[in-house]
Amino acid sequence: MAAPSTPVLNDSTAASAAIGASAMRKATQRLIPLIALGYGAAYMDRVNISFASSR
């Protein structure tokens, strides 16, 4: 019986992993500020509505 073969990482697999990591880094750097701005706008809107209703 032959021994089970173990998967060997070749250059294309390593390159694919590096490209995936780079894509996640770029997406994170572009999305986090947008999400933070949206959260800040929603918070200011909520505060403004509560202030207006108290008057």
C-alpha positions in Angstrom: 0.0 0.0 0.0 1.2 3.5 -0.8 1.6 6.1 1.9 -1.0 8.9 1.8 0.4 11.9 0.1 0.5 15.2 1.9 -0.5 18.4 0.1 2.6 20.3 -0.8 2.3 24.1 -1.0 3.8 25.2 -4.3 4.5 28.8 -5.4 1.1 29.4 -6.9 -0.6 28.5 -3.6 1.7 30.7 -1.6 1.1 33.5 -4.2 -2.6 33.0 -4.0 -2.5 33.3 -0.2 -0.4 36.5 -0.4 -2.9 38.0 -2.9 -5.8 37.1 -0.6 -4.1 38.6 2.4 -3.3 41.8 0.4 -6.9 42.0 -0.8 -8.3 41.7 2.8 -5.9 44.4 4.0 -6.9 46.8 1.3 -10.6 46.1 1.8 -10.2 46.6 5.6 -8.4 49.9 5.1 -11.1 51.2 2.9 -14.2 49.9 4.7 -13.3 50.6 8.3 -13.2 54.4 7.8 -16.5 54.3 5.9 -18.1 52.3 8.6 -16.8 54.7 11.3 -18.2 57.7 9.4 -21.6 56.0 9.1 -21.6 55.1 12.7 -20.7 58.7 13.7 -23.4 60.2 11.5 -26.0 57.8 12.9 -24.9 58.7 16.5 -25.1 62.4 15.8 -28.5 62.0 14.2 -29.7 60.0 17.2 -28.4 62.6 19.6 -30.0 65.4 17.6 -33.4 63.7 17.5 -33.3 63.1 21.3 -32.3 66.8 21.9 -35.1 68.0 19.6 -37.7 65.9 21.3 -36.7 67.2 24.7 -37.5 70.8 23.8 
